[in-house]
């Protein structure tokens, strides 16, 4: 009888200790993360037809990547377990997104290097298509890399990038320069073939089927390339009145371009019958001009919402009507005190990076615009963003990893926990 009571006492004690440890773990996690609870006046506003909700999220910086020590981070993209970072010195680095270790490096001059500079200027944009990496550069060119499988640590030192093309290709350039009608006026006393960008290539986007690559430039052109042979198929000259800073593709194939001229333009690919009748394969669908400042960034969500970041620190939310017709401003997100430089959509979270050195996370849907968190830690403007959903281990929270690159030469990795209940 005494022995039975003793065992019951021990079991009760073990239960109490286990509960205390779990409570401590939960408190430690929460105490080492930052809770964001924004007020309506400070963090957000919306159209009268939409509801504003005050939300909260827990966040912490779990890693800082400092491989680009002599240059700033100009572009980011995430593909599975791989994080690609582009810098202002033309260098592209590949990181293991799980271990945060660098796996390989490539320079814009085509050589695989470590710790040296490329000659192509800033890497303005990065896109992945199967085993190919397309990089847009300040030197007016697009470079194509063959990506070997370098995720396994044991083989990381043996497998690297391989530079396979520079766009426009030499054959494309030679073919166009032979015919005078392929020359376009780019300055008062200078001409170039229409396949060339003549200023920095500021953005890249792939068609849904991966067959076409769209590029935009500060030279105000939108160009369309074939991804199989890297041939330039079309160039829309003077697509905007000023430098084009961003390009995005919607699920239905529409192309959105944002410019310093304060306009967003919507372009569409013609069907086969229309293509046979006219030379141009793409045409202008709409011009959106409600933004009060130059547009630096665009992003599209699964709710068919378009987000545009402006030089005045505002983010406009655009919605297409239910019949798939006109696009109009549905609301806005305010909180940044300086220019919005980049936008990224991760599931139902919109991330914005700004010259005010912060990253803001917004819970955005058709009925809810709210600021979830303000991420502080960069010592310079935040230039680029990407992210992914992570397994939180519980149904009561959604977990995200957000990657931000800045002019402070750092890439910060943030863990975000958002209550789902």
Buried (B, 14 or more C-beta within 10 A) or exposed (E): EEEEEEEEEEEEEEEEEEEEEEEEEEEEEEEEBBEBEBEEEEBBBBBEEBEBEEBBBBBBBEBEBEBBEEBBBBBBBBBEEBBBBBBBBBBBBBBBBEEBEBBBBBBBBBEEBEEEBBEBBBBBBBBBBEEBBBBBBBBBBBBBBEBBEBBEEEEBEEBBBEBEBBBBBEEBBEBBBEEEEBEBEBEEEEEBBBBBBBBBBBBBBBBEEEEBBBBBBBBBBBBBBEBEEBBBEBBBEEBBEBBBBBBBBBEEEBBBBBBBBBBBBBBBBBEEEEEEEEEEBBEEEBEBEBBEBBBBBBBBBEBBBBBBBBBBBBBBBBBBEEEEEEBEBBBBBBBBEBBBBBBBBBEBBBBBBBBBBBBBBBBBBBEBBBBBBBBEBBEBBBBBBBBBBEEBEEEEBBBBBBBBBBBBBBBBBBBBBBEEE
